[in-house]
């Protein structure tokens, strides 16, 4: 996976914090927003961990992005919103869903559901701490649930971390860039996606009041488009490490624009360039950017500042065999039907994205992974924020941009030649 040097430590504070505050089970004391770990067989509470506000920031950013930015309210910043949190239960288990509400003065409150699975890493870290301190046997089957204070929904504040620059998105009709038939037409670059559920309207302050189950908006992933040239360069730069002995990771910065469209109404990302990452420390399973790597990236962005070009994500290659050592895949009789591949995000990749593109500042962040399937077949996947995590999503590759797309002549020809030699 990718990683960055200590120079990015200031940005790391905007990522997910996994600091734990373990506390003894208390039946009577009101609990903050937290995960509670229980023995699966008896239901006995064995420990709990508070959910830090920093870990809720990606969820807040997602509600902000889908409930405001994508609905044309691009002058709204994350810091302008007041958030509330409620915990909902299903008919079988308590504490299965976090319902996050966002309120802007004079506008309807927006709600979005997040399944408790978002907090599985936090619950796992809590269990590991309990095992380490002798309070939980390593072979104990456990489950966890979410809890929130009784009564009024817990109020959350994004605070000083929410300094995202949502203003100034360029405008362009999305319909002019899409293939005939719309965004879902291109089957080659589609991946499975789940619809997002955004609920508008009042949710009662009583915790027993049902959360609205009939959303006004069924929200799919925001559109992402590559120009053909940008996609092919991203593929080439990311797979370049496959030629090394042994194979190594390599990659690029994805540059482009987050745009606003009124036809249809949405925000979308156009990736117009791929800038090769150079002077990095590369290994088979890692790509670490050095100070020289960052200097070259910053120098290129400064030289093209007039074009409004911005980093929108990263691309990198997992140029190793799915079996890690190659032996089992090479001689396996199931090659023809096997779906094993390396186009996935590792924990290091996620940490890198949280550091360089924290979601509360970059809610449209993209991570492209170019991997390898069995028998050396190339596979790739694009990831963006959904349900609080970076998850696979669809994208389009378009041949060219219209001549009037944001002074498109600044991003073609000579500029692409500079990318190849940067």
C-alpha positions as CSV (number, residue, x, y, z in Angstrom):
1,X,0.0,0.0,0.0
2,X,1.0,3.6,-0.3
3,X,2.4,5.7,2.5
4,X,3.8,9.2,3.1
5,X,6.6,10.7,5.1
6,X,6.3,12.5,8.4
7,X,5.9,15.8,6.5
8,X,2.2,14.8,6.2
9,X,1.7,14.3,10.0
10,X,-0.4,17.5,10.2
11,X,-2.8,16.0,7.6
12,X,-2.9,12.7,9.4
13,X,-4.8,14.2,12.2
14,X,-7.7,14.6,9.8
15,X,-7.9,10.9,9.2
16,X,-9.5,8.2,11.3
17,X,-8.3,8.1,14.9
18,X,-8.2,4.7,16.5
19,X,-7.4,5.8,20.0
20,X,-9.4,3.7,22.5
21,X,-10.9,4.6,25.9
22,X,-11.8,1.4,27.5
23,X,-14.3,1.6,30.4
24,X,-15.8,-0.9,32.8
25,X,-19.4,-2.0,32.0
26,X,-21.9,0.3,33.8
27,X,-25.6,-0.4,33.5
28,X,-26.9,2.8,35.0
29,X,-24.6,5.6,33.8
30,X,-25.6,7.3,30.5
31,X,-23.2,6.2,27.8
32,X,-21.7,8.5,25.0
33,X,-21.8,7.4,21.4
34,X,-19.9,4.2,21.6
35,X,-19.5,0.6,20.6
36,X,-20.3,-2.0,23.2
37,X,-18.8,-5.5,23.0
38,X,-20.8,-8.5,24.3
39,X,-20.4,-12.2,24.5
40,X,-22.4,-13.6,21.7
41,X,-23.8,-16.5,23.7
42,X,-24.8,-14.7,26.9
43,X,-25.1,-11.1,25.8
44,X,-22.9,-10.1,28.7
45,X,-21.1,-6.7,28.2
46,X,-17.4,-7.2,28.4
47,X,-16.2,-3.8,27.3
48,X,-16.9,-0.6,25.3
49,X,-15.1,2.0,23.4
50,X,-16.1,5.6,22.8
51,X,-16.5,6.6,19.1
52,X,-14.1,9.6,18.6
53,X,-15.5,12.5,16.7
54,X,-12.6,12.2,14.2
55,X,-13.9,8.7,13.3
56,X,-17.3,10.2,12.6
57,X,-15.9,12.9,10.2
58,X,-16.1,10.6,7.1
59,X,-19.7,10.0,7.9
60,X,-20.4,13.7,8.3
61,X,-18.6,14.4,5.1
62,X,-20.7,11.9,3.3
63,X,-24.0,13.4,4.5
64,X,-22.6,16.9,3.6
65,X,-21.6,15.7,0.1
66,X,-24.7,13.8,-0.8
67,X,-27.3,15.9,1.1
68,X,-26.0,19.3,0.2
69,X,-23.2,19.6,-2.4
70,X,-24.7,17.1,-4.8
71,X,-28.1,18.9,-4.5
72,X,-26.7,22.1,-5.7
73,X,-25.8,23.7,-2.4
74,X,-22.1,24.0,-3.1
75,X,-21.7,27.2,-1.0
76,X,-22.4,25.1,2.2
77,X,-19.3,24.1,4.1
78,X,-19.1,21.2,6.5
79,X,-18.6,23.6,9.4
80,X,-21.9,25.3,8.6
81,X,-23.8,22.1,9.5
82,X,-25.1,21.0,12.9
83,X,-25.1,17.2,13.2
84,X,-27.1,14.8,15.4
85,X,-26.7,11.1,16.0
86,X,-29.3,8.5,16.8
87,X,-29.0,4.8,17.2
88,X,-31.6,2.6,15.6
89,X,-32.3,-1.1,16.1
90,X,-33.8,-3.9,13.9
91,X,-36.3,-6.5,15.1
92,X,-33.6,-8.9,16.0
93,X,-30.7,-6.9,17.4
94,X,-30.2,-3.6,19.2
95,X,-27.9,-0.9,18.1
96,X,-27.5,-2.0,14.5
97,X,-27.7,1.4,12.7
98,X,-26.3,4.9,13.2
99,X,-28.6,7.6,11.9
100,X,-26.7,10.8,11.2
101,X,-28.7,14.0,10.8
102,X,-27.4,17.3,9.4
103,X,-29.2,20.6,9.8
104,X,-28.6,23.9,8.1
105,X,-30.5,27.0,9.4
106,X,-33.7,27.4,7.3
107,X,-33.4,24.1,5.5
108,X,-34.9,20.6,6.1
109,X,-32.8,18.3,8.2
110,X,-31.1,15.5,6.2
111,X,-30.6,12.0,7.5
112,X,-28.5,9.1,6.4
113,X,-28.3,5.6,7.8
114,X,-24.9,3.9,8.4
115,X,-24.8,0.2,9.4
116,X,-22.7,-0.6,12.5
117,X,-20.2,-2.5,10.2
118,X,-18.6,1.0,9.7
119,X,-17.3,0.6,13.2
120,X,-16.0,-3.0,12.9
121,X,-12.3,-1.9,13.0
122,X,-13.0,0.0,16.3
123,X,-14.8,-3.0,17.8
124,X,-11.9,-5.3,16.7
125,X,-9.4,-2.9,18.3
126,X,-11.5,-2.9,21.5
127,X,-11.5,-6.7,21.5
128,X,-7.7,-6.9,21.0
129,X,-7.2,-4.5,23.9
130,X,-9.6,-6.6,26.1
131,X,-7.6,-9.8,25.2
132,X,-4.3,-8.1,25.9
133,X,-5.5,-7.0,29.4
134,X,-6.9,-10.4,30.2
135,X,-10.6,-9.3,30.3
136,X,-11.6,-11.4,27.3
137,X,-10.5,-14.9,26.2
138,X,-9.1,-14.9,22.7
139,X,-11.5,-17.7,21.5
140,X,-14.6,-15.9,22.8
141,X,-17.3,-15.4,20.2
142,X,-18.4,-11.8,20.4
143,X,-20.9,-9.3,18.9
144,X,-21.0,-5.6,19.2
145,X,-23.7,-2.9,19.1
146,X,-23.9,0.9,19.0
147,X,-25.2,2.9,22.0
148,X,-26.1,6.6,22.3
149,X,-27.4,8.7,25.2
150,X,-31.1,8.3,26.0
151,X,-33.5,11.1,25.2
152,X,-32.5,13.7,22.6
153,X,-30.2,12.7,19.8
154,X,-26.5,13.3,20.5
155,X,-25.2,16.5,19.0
156,X,-22.0,16.4,17.0
157,X,-19.8,19.2,15.8
158,X,-17.2,18.9,13.1
159,X,-15.2,21.7,14.7
160,X,-12.1,23.3,13.4
161,X,-11.3,20.2,11.3
162,X,-14.1,21.1,8.9
163,X,-12.2,23.6,6.9
164,X,-13.1,22.1,3.5
165,X,-13.1,24.5,0.5
166,X,-16.5,23.5,-1.0
167,X,-16.8,26.9,-2.8
168,X,-15.7,27.5,-6.4
169,X,-16.7,24.3,-8.1
170,X,-16.8,25.0,-11.9
171,X,-20.1,24.4,-13.7
172,X,-20.6,22.2,-16.8
173,X,-23.6,20.2,-17.9
174,X,-22.9,16.6,-17.1
175,X,-25.3,15.4,-19.8
176,X,-22.9,16.7,-22.5
177,X,-20.1,14.4,-21.2
178,X,-22.1,11.2,-20.8
179,X,-22.6,8.5,-23.3
180,X,-26.0,8.2,-25.0
181,X,-28.4,6.7,-22.4
182,X,-26.8,8.1,-19.3
183,X,-24.2,7.3,-16.7
184,X,-25.1,3.6,-16.2
185,X,-24.9,2.8,-19.9
186,X,-21.2,1.8,-20.1
187,X,-21.1,-1.8,-19.0
188,X,-17.3,-2.1,-19.3
189,X,-16.6,0.1,-16.4
190,X,-19.5,-0.7,-14.2
191,X,-19.0,-2.3,-10.9
192,X,-21.7,-3.4,-8.4
193,X,-23.1,-0.4,-6.4
194,X,-25.6,0.0,-3.7
195,X,-28.1,2.9,-3.7
196,X,-27.7,5.4,-1.0
197,X,-30.6,6.4,1.1
198,X,-31.0,10.0,2.1
199,X,-34.1,10.9,4.1
200,X,-35.5,14.4,4.3
201,X,-38.0,15.6,6.8
202,X,-38.5,15.6,10.6
203,X,-37.4,12.8,12.8
204,X,-39.0,13.0,16.3
205,X,-36.7,13.7,19.3
206,X,-38.0,10.6,21.0
207,X,-35.5,7.7,20.4
208,X,-38.4,5.3,19.8
209,X,-39.8,7.4,16.9
210,X,-39.2,5.4,13.7
211,X,-36.6,6.8,11.3
212,X,-38.2,7.6,8.0
213,X,-38.2,4.5,5.8
214,X,-39.3,6.1,2.6
215,X,-36.4,8.4,1.3
216,X,-37.1,11.2,-1.1
217,X,-33.8,10.5,-2.8
218,X,-32.2,7.2,-3.8
219,X,-28.6,8.3,-4.2
220,X,-26.1,6.3,-6.3
221,X,-22.4,7.1,-6.4
222,X,-21.5,10.5,-7.8
223,X,-20.4,10.3,-11.4
224,X,-16.7,9.9,-12.2
225,X,-15.3,10.3,-15.7
226,X,-11.7,9.8,-17.0
227,X,-10.5,11.1,-20.3
228,X,-9.1,8.2,-22.3
229,X,-5.6,9.8,-22.2
230,X,-5.7,10.2,-18.4
231,X,-7.0,6.7,-17.9
232,X,-4.3,5.1,-20.1
233,X,-1.6,7.1,-18.4
234,X,-2.8,6.1,-15.0
235,X,-2.8,2.5,-16.0
236,X,0.7,2.7,-17.6
237,X,2.3,4.6,-14.6
238,X,0.6,2.2,-12.1
239,X,1.7,-0.9,-13.9
240,X,5.3,0.3,-14.6
241,X,6.5,-1.4,-11.4
242,X,5.5,-4.8,-12.8
243,X,8.7,-4.7,-15.0
244,X,10.9,-4.5,-11.9
245,X,12.6,-7.6,-10.4
246,X,11.0,-8.4,-8.1
247,X,7.7,-6.5,-9.1
248,X,7.2,-3.3,-7.1
249,X,4.3,-0.9,-6.6
250,X,4.2,2.3,-8.7
251,X,1.6,5.0,-9.2
252,X,0.4,8.5,-10.0
253,X,-1.6,11.4,-8.8
254,X,-5.0,11.8,-10.4
255,X,-5.6,15.4,-11.4
256,X,-8.8,17.0,-12.6
257,X,-11.9,18.9,-11.5
258,X,-14.9,18.5,-9.2
259,X,-17.7,20.1,-11.2
260,X,-21.3,21.1,-10.7
261,X,-24.0,20.2,-13.1
262,X,-27.6,21.4,-13.5
263,X,-28.3,18.9,-16.4
264,X,-28.8,16.6,-14.4
265,X,-28.3,18.2,-11.0
266,X,-25.3,16.7,-9.4
267,X,-21.6,17.1,-8.6
268,X,-19.2,15.0,-10.7
269,X,-15.4,14.4,-11.0
270,X,-13.5,14.6,-14.3
271,X,-10.0,13.1,-14.2
272,X,-8.1,14.9,-17.0
273,X,-4.4,14.1,-16.2
274,X,-2.3,11.5,-14.4
275,X,1.0,12.7,-13.0
276,X,3.5,9.9,-12.5
277,X,4.9,9.6,-8.9
278,X,8.7,9.7,-9.1
279,X,11.6,9.4,-6.6
280,X,9.4,7.2,-4.4
281,X,10.6,4.2,-2.3
282,X,9.1,1.2,-3.9
283,X,8.7,-2.4,-2.7
284,X,6.6,-5.3,-3.8
285,X,3.8,-4.4,-1.3
286,X,4.4,-0.7,-0.7
287,X,4.9,2.7,-2.3
288,X,6.3,5.4,-0.1
289,X,6.4,9.0,-1.3
290,X,9.6,10.9,-0.3
291,X,10.2,14.6,0.1
292,X,11.5,14.7,-3.5
293,X,8.2,13.0,-4.7
294,X,6.1,15.7,-3.0
295,X,8.4,18.5,-4.3
296,X,7.9,17.3,-7.9
297,X,4.1,17.1,-7.5
298,X,4.0,20.6,-5.9
299,X,6.2,22.0,-8.6
300,X,3.9,20.6,-11.4
301,X,0.8,21.9,-9.7
302,X,2.3,25.3,-9.2
303,X,3.2,25.4,-12.9
304,X,-0.4,24.7,-13.9
305,X,-2.1,26.7,-11.2
306,X,-3.7,28.9,-13.8
307,X,-5.7,26.0,-15.3
308,X,-7.4,25.3,-11.9
309,X,-6.2,21.7,-12.0
310,X,-6.3,20.0,-8.6
311,X,-5.4,16.6,-7.2
312,X,-8.6,14.5,-7.0
313,X,-7.1,11.2,-5.9
314,X,-4.4,8.6,-6.5
315,X,-3.7,5.6,-8.7
316,X,-1.3,2.8,-8.0
317,X,-0.5,-0.7,-9.0
318,X,-0.6,-3.9,-7.0
319,X,1.8,-5.6,-9.4
320,X,2.0,-8.9,-7.5
321,X,0.4,-12.3,-8.1
322,X,-2.9,-12.8,-6.2
323,X,-1.3,-15.8,-4.4
324,X,1.6,-13.5,-3.3
325,X,4.3,-16.0,-4.3
326,X,2.8,-17.0,-7.6
327,X,3.1,-20.7,-7.2
328,X,-0.4,-21.7,-6.3
329,X,-2.1,-19.6,-9.1
330,X,0.3,-20.7,-11.8
331,X,-0.5,-24.4,-11.5
332,X,-4.1,-24.1,-10.1
333,X,-6.7,-26.1,-12.1
334,X,-9.4,-23.4,-11.3
335,X,-7.7,-20.5,-13.2
336,X,-10.5,-20.3,-15.8
337,X,-13.2,-19.6,-13.2
338,X,-11.2,-18.0,-10.4
339,X,-12.1,-14.4,-9.4
340,X,-9.0,-13.8,-7.2
341,X,-7.2,-10.5,-8.0
342,X,-5.2,-7.8,-6.4
343,X,-7.3,-4.7,-7.2
344,X,-8.2,-4.0,-3.6
345,X,-7.4,-1.3,-1.1
346,X,-5.0,-2.4,1.7
347,X,-5.1,-0.9,5.2
348,X,-1.9,1.1,4.3
349,X,-3.7,2.4,1.2
350,X,-6.7,3.6,3.3
351,X,-4.3,5.2,5.8
352,X,-2.6,7.1,3.0
353,X,-5.9,8.3,1.6
354,X,-7.0,9.5,5.0
355,X,-3.8,11.4,5.4
356,X,-3.5,13.0,2.0
357,X,-7.2,13.2,1.0
358,X,-9.1,13.3,4.3
359,X,-12.8,13.0,3.5
360,X,-13.9,16.1,5.5
361,X,-11.7,18.2,3.1
362,X,-12.0,16.0,0.0
363,X,-15.4,14.3,0.1
364,X,-15.0,13.4,-3.6
365,X,-11.7,11.6,-3.1
366,X,-10.8,8.8,-5.5
367,X,-8.4,5.9,-5.2
368,X,-7.8,3.7,-8.3
369,X,-6.0,0.4,-7.9
370,X,-4.6,-1.4,-10.9
371,X,-4.2,-5.1,-10.0
372,X,-3.6,-8.5,-11.4
373,X,-5.9,-11.5,-11.7
374,X,-5.1,-15.1,-12.1
375,X,-2.9,-16.0,-15.1
376,X,-1.7,-12.3,-15.2
377,X,-4.9,-10.8,-16.4
378,X,-5.1,-7.1,-15.6
379,X,-7.9,-6.0,-13.2
380,X,-8.6,-2.6,-11.8
381,X,-11.1,-0.9,-9.4
382,X,-12.0,2.6,-8.4
383,X,-12.8,3.5,-4.8
384,X,-14.7,6.4,-3.2
385,X,-16.4,7.2,0.0
386,X,-19.6,5.2,0.6
387,X,-21.0,4.2,4.0
388,X,-18.1,5.8,5.7
389,X,-15.5,3.7,3.9
390,X,-13.6,3.7,0.6
391,X,-15.6,1.2,-1.5
392,X,-15.6,0.0,-5.2
393,X,-17.7,2.1,-7.5
394,X,-18.3,2.6,-11.3
395,X,-16.6,5.1,-13.6
396,X,-16.6,6.1,-17.2
397,X,-13.8,6.6,-19.7
398,X,-14.7,9.2,-22.4
399,X,-12.6,9.8,-25.5
400,X,-12.4,13.6,-25.5
401,X,-13.7,16.7,-23.7
402,X,-15.8,19.4,-25.5
403,X,-13.7,22.3,-26.7
404,X,-15.5,24.6,-24.2
405,X,-14.9,22.4,-21.2
406,X,-13.1,24.8,-18.8
407,X,-10.7,26.0,-21.5
408,X,-9.9,22.5,-22.4
409,X,-7.1,23.5,-24.7
410,X,-5.0,24.0,-21.5
411,X,-5.2,20.3,-20.7
412,X,-4.3,18.8,-24.0
413,X,-1.4,18.5,-26.3
414,X,1.7,20.1,-24.8
415,X,0.4,19.6,-21.2
416,X,0.1,15.9,-21.7
417,X,3.6,15.8,-23.2
418,X,4.8,17.4,-19.9
419,X,3.1,14.6,-17.9
420,X,5.1,12.0,-19.7
421,X,8.3,13.7,-18.8
422,X,7.5,15.1,-15.4
